[in-house]
Amino acid sequence: MEIDVVKLAPSILAADFARLGRQVAEAEQAGADRIHVDVMDGHFVPNLSMGAPIVQSLRRVTRLPLEIHLMISDPDFFLDEFVEAGADSFLVHWEDNANLHRTVQRIKSLGKRAGVAINPATPAVVLEEILQDVEQVLIMTVNPGFGHQHFLPTTLHKIWRVRQMIEQTKVGCDVEVDGGIDSDTAPLAVAAGANVLVAGTAIFRESEEVAAAMDRLRASYKQSWKEPQRVKCRHHRRSDLCNLE
């Protein structure tokens, strides 16, 4: 995988909602590939977050694709509402979905990109029968529901495994990671095979402009690409997972 194909997806869960439109515009100007919107219902995950009205407002201020991560118990029920609001793609979870194939086909029938997300404790093997039908796989590198969590290094081997599955069966499918992505962990995820990085706190931090934060994130994995293949694990545990040759 070429390092130039790595894409950034700023997650507005960590944005300042008093300045949301401005921060999204700054992310677009700084070269973001898409905007990641986390939707939570308080049932699938123990938290509540934004709905379709936020997507509708964002659609007026950015031309970037709006990626909707549905961490909800019945995603099929809300698809039309988000499409009308301006959504471009959907990520739905493998967990707690009685008919994932039907959900994915419904998304595609609406003319939108479909992706499947899996939680940290869910093995990569569950993707075998759905991989041919999706354009992206989202690997949660924290337990879903809250921002500001620490990256789980035990997910690195799963990223690598999903990348191998894609190279064998669905070349061109994105491997996206979400959770605890910053200048320390981005190089590890990219080295394992991720080509889309969802980042919230690392981009929408109060102490730094959005463009500067995105530049810092890009520089971290580009610099690591120039180093030897053995990835430096820095402060993370289980360093054996970082040697993925």
N, C-alpha and C positions, 0 to 999 in steps of 0.2 A: 504493500500500500504506500502510495506517495504521500509525503507529509503535507503537500499543498492541497490535498483533497479534504483535510480535516476541517470540519465546519463547527461554528459556534452557535448555540441556541440559548440566548439569554432567557432565564426563567423569571418572569415578573412576580413570582411569589415573594421574592426578596426585594422588589422595587419599593420606592417611596410612592405610595398611592396618591399623595398630594401632588406629585410631579410625574405621574405615570406616563402621560403622553410625551412629555419632554424627554424622559429617560429612554423611552422606546425609540423616539426619533434619533437620539444620540447613538443608540446601539445600531440603528440602521445605517447612519452615516459612518460608523466605525467598521462596517463590513459584516455585521451579523448575517447569518444565513436564514434564520427563522426566529420567531418569537414563541417561546414555550409557555403555555398557559395551563396551570395545574387546577383541576376541578375536583373538589372533594365534597362528599355528601354527609360526613359524620357517621356513616355506617361501614362502608368498605374500609375506610381509614378513620381514626379518631380525631378528625378535624373537619372544619368547614372552610370553604374558600369560595372563589368567584364563580359566577355563572355567565350565561349568554350575554347579558347587558355589557359586561366588561369587554367581551369579544367584539361586540357591535361598536363600542366606543373606540377600541384599538383599530378597527378596520378603517376608521375615518382618518387616522393619523399616520398609518404606515402602509407601504406596499409589500412589506415582507410577508411570507407565508405565516399564517397563524396555526400553530400546532397545538391541538387540544389533548391533554393527557387526562383521560377520564378515570379518576380513582373513585368510582361510584358503583353501586350495586347493580343498577340496571341501565347500562349505557345506551342500549337500543332505544329506550324511551326518550332520550334527550338529543339524539343525533340531528333530527330535523331542525330543532330549535337552534342548535349551534351552526348548522349549515346556513340557515337564514341570517344569522348574525354575522357571517363572514368567515367561518372556519375553513381552512384549506386541507387539514389532515387530522386524523384521530389516532391516538394510541389507547388501546383497550387492554385490560389485564387478562392474562390467562386464568388467574385465580378467580374462583367464584363466578365463572361464566359457564352456564350449562350447555351453551351451543356457540362456541367461539367462531366457528366457521360461518354460521349464519350472520353473526354480528359483522364480521369482516366483509362478507359479501354485500351486506346492507350498506356499509360505508362506501364500497366501490360502486354500488349502484347509484349513489348520490354524486358520483364523479369526484370523490375525494381520495387522497392517499390513506392507506390503512397500515397500521403497525400494531404489533403485539408487545406488551410489556410483561416482564416477569420480576418477581420480588427476589431478594437476596437468598432466601431459603428454597426457591424453586429451581430445580435442575434444568439444564439446557435441553435435555432430551425431550421435554414436553413440546418443543418447537418443531419436531420432526414432521408432523403431519400438517402443520399450518404454514410452514416457511415458504412454500411455493406460492402462497396466496397474498403475501404481504410485501410492502416496499421497505419496511424497516422493523428492526427489533430493538426495543428499549430494555436495557438491563439496569435495574435499580441497584445502585451501589450504596444505598442506605435503605432502611425500612421506610416505606412511603408514609406520608402524612404530615411531616414537619420539615421546615428548612433548618439551616444552621447545624446539620448533623455531620459527623465525621465519616469519611469514606471507609468502607469495609474492605480491607485488602483481600479477604477470602473470595471476593467476587472476581478477582483478576483472572483466575484460571477459567471461570465461566465465560468471560469476555473472549478469551482466546478460543475456547471451545466453540462458541457461537460463530466466531469469525471463520473457523475451519469448516463448520457446517455450511455456511453461506458460500464459501469458495467452492464447495463440492456440489451444491444443489441450486443456489439462487444468486449467482454473481450479480453484483450491483445493488443488492439489498444493504441498506445502511445498518451499521451497528452503533447504537446510541447509548450513552451512559448518563445516569442522572443521580446525583447525590454526592455531596462533599467534594465536588470538582474544583480544584484551585491550582495554583502554580506548582504545588508539590505533587498532587495526584494526577493532573492532566497527562504528564509524560508517561506515567505508569499505564493509564487507560489506553493511550494511543499505542504504546508499545505492545499491549496485549491484543490490539486489533480494532479498537473503537475509532470511528471516523466522524462521529457527531458528539459533541460535548455539551451537555446541558449544564449551565452554571448560573447560580443566582447570587449568593452572597459575594462571590469572587468578582462579579461584574458590577452589581449595584451596591457597592460599599460606600459609606458616607465619606470616608477619608480620601476618596480618589474619584476622578472623573471617569465616566463610563468608557470613553475611548482609551484612556490610559490603562484601565483595568483589563480591557480586552487585549490590548497590545502586550501587557504583561503575561497574560494567559497564553497567547500565541507564542511568545518568546520562550516560554518554559518548555513546551514540547518540541519546538524547532531546535532549541539548543540540545536537548537530550538526544535528538535524532542524529546529531553529529558525533555523539559520544559512542563508546563501544556498545555492542548489542546487549550486554548485561546491564539492565536498568538499575540505577541506584534507588534503593528503597527508602533512603533517608530515615525518618523516624518510624516508619510503619513496621508492624510485626510480620512474622511469617515471610521472611525475605525469600524463601525458596519459591514462592509464587511469582516473584518478580523475574526469575530466570526462566523464560518461557521458550527457550530455543527448542 
